[in-house]
Amino acid sequence: MALGFCIGVALLLSLWSRAETAGIPDGVLRMECHDRYFMIAVDLSFTGDEPHFEAVGETGAYAITQQYAAQCGYSINVHPLPGHVELRASYFSCQTQNKDDEMFTFNFNLNVTQEGKEVTYPLQDKTCSPSVPWSPREVTCETNYMEVSVRSEVTCPIWNKEG
């Protein structure tokens, strides 16, 4: 009985995760974790000329404009020859859920115009973990922003004042 329940829950979860990208044909969307960023690539034949992404967080959905992207660790590039638009999100980007600098969960919407109407497709959440450990100092350069992170294992001594 417990096995049947577990199989039922697994089936329901697999259907639910497919429903989040419902309406997007197979082969049009690619989501990949890389060493220090998450990447979404969407075929331009599906998105049309002006696709828009939104970063979804606990406080709502935020349009990824040029200014927001530069401030928050996102870059969007259109690649006409391969025929896709690409969103890259830093592991430390705004709206990304960070658990102990080891697990990063991303949630995005894709907005496209189809038949003259704006259509929003919620994309399935994706969790990534760095494939290599963080260095004490790292510099990441993207097309529109730069990140610098410094980690120090040195703790400050507690001074004991005797008066």
N, C-alpha and C positions, 0 to 999 in steps of 0.2 A: 504494500500500500504506500509506504514512504517513497519507494522507488518511482511509482507512478506519479506521485505528487511532484517529485523533483523533476521528472521528465516534463510534466505539464508546465511547471514554472519556467524551465529552460526554453520550452517551445514558445510560451507567451513572451518571454524576454526577447527572443530572437525576432519574433514578429513585431514587437514594439520598436526595436532598434531599426528595423527596416521601414517602419511607418514614418520615422523621423525624416527620412530622405525620400518619402513617397513623392512620385511625380518626376523624379530625376532618373532618366534612363540609365541602364547599366553602361559602364564605360565612359561616361561623361564626367564623372567626378573622381578625383584621386586625392586621398589624404594620407600624408606620410610624416612620421617623426624623423627628425634629423638630430645631429649631435647637440645643437643649441637652439633649434627652432622647429616649429611645426609648419608644414606646408599643405596648402589646398590648391589644387589645379582643377579648373573647370573648362571644358571645351567651349570655345566661343560660338560654335554653331548652336549651342543650347542657350547661352546667356545673351546673345545679341551683342550690340555695340557697347552698351553701358551697364555692365553688371555692377552691383554694389554689395559690399559685405557689411554685416553688423557684428560687433563683438557682444556676446550676451553674458552678463554677469548677474550677481545676486540683486543688483539694484536696477536692472533693466537692460535694454538693447541700445547700443551706441553705434551710430553710423561711422564707419571708418573713412573719414575724409582725409585729405592730404595732411591737414594740420593735426588731426587726432592721431593719425598713423605715426607722424614724426614724434609726437609727444609720448606715445604709448607703446612703441616697439613693434609696429606693423609696417610692412611694405607691400604694395600691390603693383604688379608689373603685367603688362599685356605683351604676349609673345605671338605676333601675327603668323610667323612661319610655322611653328608647331601648332598654332591655332588654339591657344588657351590663355586664360587669365590666371595669374598665380598670386595667392596671398601667402605671405610668410609672417608668422607670429613668433616673436621671441618667447622663450620660456618665462621671461619676467615681464611680459606684456600686460597691459591693463586688462582687467576682467578675467585673467587666467587664475584658476585656483592652484595655489602652490602648497604642497604638503612637504615640509622639511627640505626644500630644495631638491627633492628626489622624485616627486610625482607632480606633473603639471597637467591640469585638465582644461581643455579648450572647448568653447561652445560658440558657434557662429550661425548666423542666418545668411542666406544668399538671396538677394533681391534682383529680379530680372523683369524686363518688360516683355510680355507675351500677348500678342493680339491686341496691343494698345493698352493693356492693363498691367499694373505693377503686381507681381506675384512674389511672395516670400516663401522660401523653402528653409525650414529649420534643418540644419545639418546635425548629424549624429555627434554627440559628445565624443571627444577623443582624448585619451590620457597617454602622455609620453613620459619617459624617463631618460635621462642622459645616458648615452652608451659608454661614455668615459667619465671618470671622476672630475669634479670641478677643480681647477687649479687655484692656488691662493690669489692670483690676480689674472683676470681675463678681460680682454678687449674684444668687442664684437662690432664690426662695421657692416652696415647695410647701406642700401642706396640712399636712404633719407634719414637715418639716425645712427647714433653710435652709443654703445653701452659699455660701461666700465664697472666691473665688480671686483671688490677686494675682500678677501676673507682673512681674518686674523684669529689665530688660536691663542694669542697672548692675552692673558687677563690682566687687568689692572690690580696692583697690590692694594690691599686695604691698609691704610696708615693708621697706626694706633697713636693717638695724641694723649700724652699724659700731662696733666696739668698741675 
